[in-house]
């Protein structure tokens, strides 16, 4: 994504539908101080006022798997109905480290491969690249993932002598697609993965940012909440729901894995901890304290903590969807279509022409608006007609101006 | 090192010469708050009071290579006389991530190998393992590294079709050996590495903790300070000199490396940044702010910031060396010998019997004192007579009691 960052830096006055950054107006430094102190007070109570132990926990080398694992487990129960042993939680340097550690643990040699829905989040492709793990694409469907194709890809891989180990999915408001898997797809996916010996790596950074959690649009259960066979490794991020400045994420890995040829097993989380001790040793306890404090002051619920942010994301998504409809009426040129996610940060527009890096650069220069060419989410291949729009961090006036600019760009190119 | 951690947890009342933790009595949470605010004030001044930009820098996704790179470069100039372009600095999640990124960048396939002095810091061996990079041992000498052996190992590797890419060294108060390379060895090593096309990976977590920096015992220049050919990648840690709770380290990588088959080059630091974007995205800016603030309040000098810690480490090292001499007089049983580092955290004792994990466990149980069996710093192989003693985090009475216990253990086993 270096090219995209360079374009953004080169045109700082451009309105960006490219950056998937969380909304930041509600973040502030006094909250960070307060949250650290709140977590310190929590430790103090827990350690019966032993100040040396509080200090040692916050300011010394520490537990590889983290110091907020119990609060993370409580959060999963409160917000997602997921019940896990805190020992199965590994607190990581963002979800990205969790992804890398998981893939590195699954990869034994070149025959171990990862499956992933195409288009794929660039961070997942990047982690697989670092872990030297080949990624086999699985077809996307309107319901998120084509489960029949998943089964076919796994079968073909096995026939070729490969070992399909896991499938990476973002079932809620996926990046880049914005698609959410429906309940039937979730259930079929769990069954198909189980039958084919595949772990599911469920990445859920956006699940909280859905429609109002009431009535018929109540959020769907995560794969991990539906998982009865320990078939799901759950990847969590606090970058969107906690504070991006902490770089704290986690992985829930409650599977038993073999430790060696003698048939002994250990918790996958412990295996990830061993790998983490060689990669980053432990996640900054000061950074963890910020997230710990935020969880404490919200009764363990990030749904509660993010009520204002959720309202912003819903408003922005509605504005962009309505704004596209006004600017690109059906049946008239330029012919632009788009999907209609019910939450999250992203949607995908199809333009009447291929929109690659060169057109992004031109659009930034001539029209001062940024978006992400979708070809970045495909392994290789040239420019595509689709672009990803991110709605997360914009103000209403930026959205309107940005869509005006986008419309001018598309119209100019549709000539 | 999981076994060692387990033993330590199992005998919490044991005195530990095992843990290489920095002294923590001078760390406190109010300083963390103050340092974050100091760095925020520094940003505020720099951004002409633009609060949104200050907040965005501290609490949002940010620059992959870090936000305190200029302060790190200034620190290197102030404390070490190393002059580097801040763009060549990558701020990492501890020195461990810096090590992994560097090895991952150097490793293209199985033929790329790392050289390292044996015994080797376990973190270096771990990073090489994660990066799937084979480590070829180089002999240690009284002056730290046997440069002739380095040349011979590199030559033999090439003859076998391997590509020796780099040699990992800790020239100042090495872990586990405590040895410092003398000046002549540093110069010979630089020349030999250059002649043999090897990068030197200089890891320097303990360089500040030497004898009083006056007169004849002035600290020796680092390899990077002596480097005139960009042959040294410098790995830095703030875990010992800044705050272990931040997990902030860095790497200086001012070499040009090829980006692909077309002959174009880029700064190695930029290549490491690309890999980091797939591993941890960026280092927590909140954690970086703590280190940034500490650098600011000490005029960029960690030597100044650590005057009290240095005095503790010097006192502890002297106490352990004197205490060993009193308890194990030369020519009398039990025959115990040890080296005499002039700084750092570690020294190595040779016992009259092999001291492996089983004896450590017994020693912890029967005598309530911990040390590190040296065989952990060798690739495989059984128990050895050497043990590593760490002096860094103990109080005087713990040292005396701990050495009494150690003497009883050794005497009991020498029967």
Contacts between the chains, C-beta under 8 A, distances in Angstrom:
chain1	res1	chain2	res2	distance
A	1	B	277	7.3
A	2	B	274	6.7
A	2	B	277	7.9
A	21	B	60	6.1
A	21	B	61	5.6
A	22	B	60	7.8
A	24	B	55	6.6
A	24	B	56	6.5
A	24	B	59	6.5
A	24	B	60	5.4
A	27	B	55	6.4
A	27	B	59	4.5
A	27	B	60	7.6
A	28	B	55	6.6
A	28	B	59	7.6
A	29	B	36	7.3
A	29	B	37	7.6
A	29	B	40	6.0
A	29	B	55	7.0
A	29	B	58	6.5
A	29	B	59	7.3
A	32	B	36	7.3
A	32	B	58	8.0
A	32	B	59	7.2
A	32	B	286	6.3
A	33	B	33	5.5
A	33	B	36	7.3
A	36	B	29	7.3
A	36	B	32	7.3
A	36	B	33	7.3
A	37	B	29	7.6
A	40	B	29	6.0
A	55	B	24	6.6
A	55	B	27	6.4
A	55	B	28	6.6
A	55	B	29	7.0
A	56	B	24	6.5
A	58	B	29	6.5
A	58	B	32	8.0
A	58	B	245	5.5
A	59	B	24	6.5
A	59	B	27	4.5
A	59	B	28	7.6
A	59	B	29	7.3
A	59	B	32	7.2
A	59	B	243	6.1
A	59	B	244	6.6
A	59	B	245	3.8
A	60	B	21	6.1
A	60	B	22	7.9
A	60	B	24	5.4
A	60	B	27	7.6
A	60	B	244	5.2
A	60	B	245	6.5
A	61	B	21	5.6
A	61	B	239	7.1
A	61	B	244	5.1
A	62	B	245	7.8
A	93	B	93	5.1
A	93	B	247	7.9
A	93	B	280	4.3
A	93	B	283	8.0
A	93	B	284	7.6
A	94	B	280	6.0
A	94	B	281	5.4
A	96	B	278	7.1
A	96	B	279	6.5
A	96	B	280	5.9
A	96	B	281	5.0
A	97	B	279	6.6
A	97	B	280	5.2
A	100	B	278	7.3
A	100	B	279	5.7
A	104	B	130	6.7
A	123	B	278	7.2
A	123	B	281	7.7
A	126	B	277	6.9
A	126	B	278	3.2
A	127	B	278	5.9
A	127	B	279	7.6
A	129	B	278	6.4
A	130	B	104	6.7
A	130	B	275	6.6
A	130	B	278	4.9
A	130	B	279	6.0
A	132	B	132	6.9
A	239	B	61	7.1
A	243	B	59	6.1
A	243	B	286	7.8
A	244	B	59	6.6
A	244	B	60	5.2
A	244	B	61	5.1
A	245	B	58	5.5
A	245	B	59	3.9
A	245	B	60	6.5
A	245	B	62	7.8
A	245	B	284	6.4
A	245	B	285	4.9
A	245	B	286	4.8
A	246	B	284	5.5
A	246	B	286	6.0
A	247	B	93	7.9
A	247	B	280	6.6
A	247	B	281	6.9
A	247	B	282	6.6
A	247	B	283	6.8
A	247	B	284	4.1
A	247	B	287	7.9
A	248	B	284	7.6
A	274	B	2	6.7
A	275	B	130	6.6
A	277	B	1	7.3
A	277	B	2	8.0
A	277	B	126	6.9
A	278	B	96	7.2
A	278	B	100	7.3
A	278	B	123	7.2
A	278	B	126	3.2
A	278	B	127	5.9
A	278	B	129	6.3
A	278	B	130	4.9
A	279	B	96	6.5
A	279	B	97	6.6
A	279	B	100	5.7
A	279	B	127	7.6
A	279	B	130	6.1
A	279	B	279	7.7
A	280	B	93	4.3
A	280	B	94	6.0
A	280	B	96	5.9
A	280	B	97	5.2
A	280	B	247	6.6
A	280	B	280	6.8
A	281	B	94	5.4
A	281	B	96	5.0
A	281	B	123	7.7
A	281	B	247	6.8
A	282	B	247	6.6
A	283	B	93	8.0
A	283	B	247	6.8
A	284	B	93	7.6
A	284	B	245	6.4
A	284	B	246	5.5
A	284	B	247	4.1
A	284	B	248	7.6
A	284	B	284	5.6
A	284	B	287	4.5
A	285	B	245	4.9
A	286	B	32	6.3
A	286	B	243	7.8
A	286	B	245	4.8
A	286	B	246	6.0
A	286	B	286	6.9
A	286	B	287	5.8
A	286	B	290	6.5
A	287	B	247	7.9
A	287	B	284	4.5
A	287	B	286	5.8
A	287	B	287	5.4
A	290	B	286	6.5
